[in-house]
Amino acid sequence: SIGPSPFPREEYVENLSIEQALRNAVEAELAAARFYSRLAEHTTDPTARRLVQQLHDDELKHAAAIELMSRRLGKVLPVHATDGYAMVEIEHEWDLDSNINYLSVLERAIAAERKASRFYGTLATAFTGEARSFFDELSMVEELHANRLLKLLEKARG
């Protein structure tokens, strides 16, 4: 089952620098890409596999966009993320040993994208100006992904 998200938590962002927030966001996107790769490995459904490959590619693009924003802001990112970033789009208790069907892939991806949206929304509250706008935009993008996936799920269910 899908457990509760560790985000949003106000204490997560209380003393978070913009540099650390950006590093955590990059690492969260890379963790999500790894998650979608694992999901692809655990399905034989070609439609599900294509979907998670696209999601994987989207997450890599998000990571690159965050790194670009870091450079644009003139920020040097820390080498490591702080604890907890990887849980944004990953639930370790999900059983990935069995063949995951298309509907299950969609359900998991919707939950993951919504968690990412909440994560970025929380990060946005910690900052002002361009950084806040950037994290708000990331939050909206993740929610748009979730809504797109929800439409696919509704269509698949008939």
Secondary structure, 3 states (H helix, E strand, C coil): CCCCCCCCCHHHHCCCCHHHHHHHHHHHHHHHHHHHHHHHHCCCCHHHHHHHHHHHHHHHHHHHHHHHHHHHCCCCCCCCCCCCHHHHCCCCCCCCCCCCCHHHHHHHHHHHHHHHHHHHHHHHHCCCHHHHHHHHHHHHHHHHHHHHHHHHHHHHHC
